[in-house]
Amino acid sequence: MSYHIIAILGLAGKNREGSLTKSTYSKDSDLKISELLSGEFINSTHCLIESFGESATYTLMGTSDSIAFQQNIFANLPQCKAIFDKYPPVESSDIEDIFHQILESIKSAKENNIILDITHGFRHQPIIASFASTLGQINTKKSITLLFAKEIEQGKKYQYISLEKYSQISLIALSLQTFVQTLSVPDMELKEPFIISLSEFSKSLHANDFNHIFANLDKTSDELQKAKNNAEFRGLENILDKVEKILSDFVDIKNTQKDYQKHYKIAKIMHEKGYYLIVATYIYEAIALYIIDDLSGQNLICKRGFSEYELTNAVRFYVLTDIKPNDTKNGKNVFADFTEIQTYRQNNQAKFESWKNLIGQIKTFRNDLAHISKDKKYDTKMIGGELKKVLSNLEQIISQNPHKQTLATKPTAEGKLQDGLRKLNK
């Protein structure tokens, strides 16, 4: 396996008297780099060069002082001197230069395996570690190992570790924080089961995939509980609690009896996050489902044989136009008896008018949001406020029991039978 090694040079290698010093270097059992030697070395750069030699390519960088210091140390070490001569160190005095050099080195390296040793980059270790770990997830074409020799015994013993597992935690935290803020999960190629499951849930939510939202919810909730008991998530308790609160809200929605209530509650959550097209879509469906429930309770609609899509389209058309829909199957219309529903409408004009106003309003918003246009009727802030009002109107409508007896319509045969059965059971 071929490597490109990026090493940040330091001032380690001599004691106060100016004599060369050596320390013992070993590697953690989790570090899967077989070429990396264990033994006594002047510093980490020395260990890497002795381990890989001419089989690797190098980018060496440091301040003018650290470069001069290391060149002096390695002057009498043939292999190290040869590497320094072949790959002259690049002077990088500030963090912007270091970032630039790291990016250029990774980009231009022919090798797909990169080792970035930050052992001696004391001043910039934290920020370089964060930068490199994120870069390692984004640049999926190359494998980047973030190497660090941690001190076991002061000045005497060091152990190489990969900072990947620590960088994974920071990326997991970033993913969770993004979900809390946006209900989306960034694609960072994380293999953590909870993040994968959360991502699937998020995709279902943003795709308006109503059934899969709840199908993915149970698994995501289970993986969350496993994560809370996982030592690797230690320190992320606060953000996990926030994610759990969001998921518990969806569990409550799942346990809600009526689909129109579920649609309304999801619309409220998505409104808080600013996803206005999704909000408009859920409102558009919710009001139609509520009307179907209302008319079904009055035995005025035939559900059998019709899909939900056909039913919702038919009731919206009728409420808006007061015209009999043409939706028929096997000679049957969506409405059991159009004369009866017309009577029902006449006796409940206020209710139908509120339905009509809401459908008309949300249809306008939905069309405006779904199309690209230079002549938008509403800006983002305005439509957010208007949708909030529509949500409030929807809440008032669906809070009324759709099966509550209103001014009577002519009972159907099915309705008469149900009334008779109720009387017998008294």
C-alpha positions, 0 to 999 in steps of 0.5 A: 500500500502506497502512502503520501505523508504530510508532516508538520515539523516541530522543535522536538529532538534535542534537550536543553544542553543541545544533545540529541534525544530519543523517545520510545514510539509505539502504536495503538492496537486500533491503528491499522498501519503495518508499516509504522515501526515501534522503537526509539526515534528522535521525534515523530518525523524521524519515526515516519521517515524510518518507517516508510522511507522512499516507498512514500511521498512527502509534504513537509511543512513548518516555520522557518525555525522548525525547518532549520532545526530539523534539517540540522538534526537530520544532517547526519541521518542519511535516509532522513537527509535524503527525504528532506533533499528530495522533498524540501520543506515548505515554510508555512507560518500561519493557519491559512498557509497550512490549510492551503498546503494540506489541501494542495498536497491531498489534491496533487498526491497520486496516492489514495492513502494520506497520513497527516501527522499533527504531533508537532503542530502544537499551536494549531493542533485543535483546528487542524484536527477539526479541519482534517477530520471534516476534509476526510469525510468530504473527500471520499476518494482518498483515505485520510488518517489523522495521526498523533503521537500522544504522550504516555510518559513525559519526554520518554514514551509516545503512542501513535493513535488515529484521531478518526474516532474522535473526529467521528464524534464531532461529525456525529454532533454536527449531523445531530445539530443539523437535524435539530435545526433543519430536520435534515441530516447531511451526507457525511458517509457516517457508518453509525447505525443511528445516523443512518436510520435518522437520515432515512427518517429525514428523507421520508419526511422531506419527500412527503412519504407519509407512510415511510415516515412512521415506518422508519420512526420505530427503528430510529427511536430504537437506534436512539436508545442504543446511542444513548447507552453507547460510550462513543456518544458520551458528551452528546447527551444534550443534543440527543435529548433534543433529537429525542424530543423531536422523535417523540413528537412524531411518535405522538403524531403516529398515535393520533387517530385521524390522518387529517390530524396527523397531517395538521401536526406535521404541517405545524412542525414543518412550519417552524422549520420554514419548509413552506411548500411541505406545509402547504401540501400537508394542509391541502391534504388535511382539509380534504381528509377532514371533509371526507371524514365529515361526509362519511359520518353523514353517509354521503360519500362512497369510499369503497372502490375509490383511492384516497387520491380520487376521493380527496380530488373529488371533495375539493372539486365539489367544495370549490365549485358546487358541481357534481364530480365526474369521478365514477367507478363501475357506474358509481359516483363518489357521492352516494346521492348528489341530491342529499349532499346538496341538501346537506350543503344548503343546511350547512352553508357556513361550514362549507364556506369555511372549507371553500375559503381554506382550500382556495387559499392553500391552493394558491399558496401551494401553486405559488410555492411550487413554481419558479417565477419572477413575479411571486405574490408573496415573499418568504417572510410574508408567506410564513405569516400567512401560512400560520394563519391558515394553520390556525384556521385549519386547527379551528375546523378540525377541532370540531367533531365531523360526526357531530349531528348538524341540521339533518339530511335525509337518512340513507338506507345504511343510516336507517339500519345503523339507527335501528341497531343503536336503538336495539342495543339501548 
